Amino acid sequence: MASPDAFPSILSDEHGIQYVLLSGQYSSDMYYDPAFTLTVATFSEDTVMLDRLKSNETAMCFRLSKEEITALVTGYTAYLAAQEQGQAQQARSTPDPLSDLDDHPF
């Protein structure tokens, strides 16, 4: 399977509909039962459809409206910003273990 840097990859762009490969994974078990998982997004003027296709299972598919896409992107962006802010605050509040040595008489 392609490296993670290969994603996303445009598979097709015809008649105003674009198909984008978001991810692809390959795995196998000790009995060499290979399994492929592909996640594909279909972009149209009104909706985004996400398909997760698994070689050994039934595919899962759902559609997102423009409002749901906006809510998804807004929510995820806010989540990432909160995570970054929390990490920055944690880095500032973590005491320096060597700072006590500065006042040591030796």
Long-range contacts (C-beta under 8 A, 24 or more apart in sequence): 1-25, 1-26, 1-36, 8-41, 11-40, 16-44, 16-45, 17-42, 17-43, 17-44, 18-42, 18-43, 19-43, 22-50
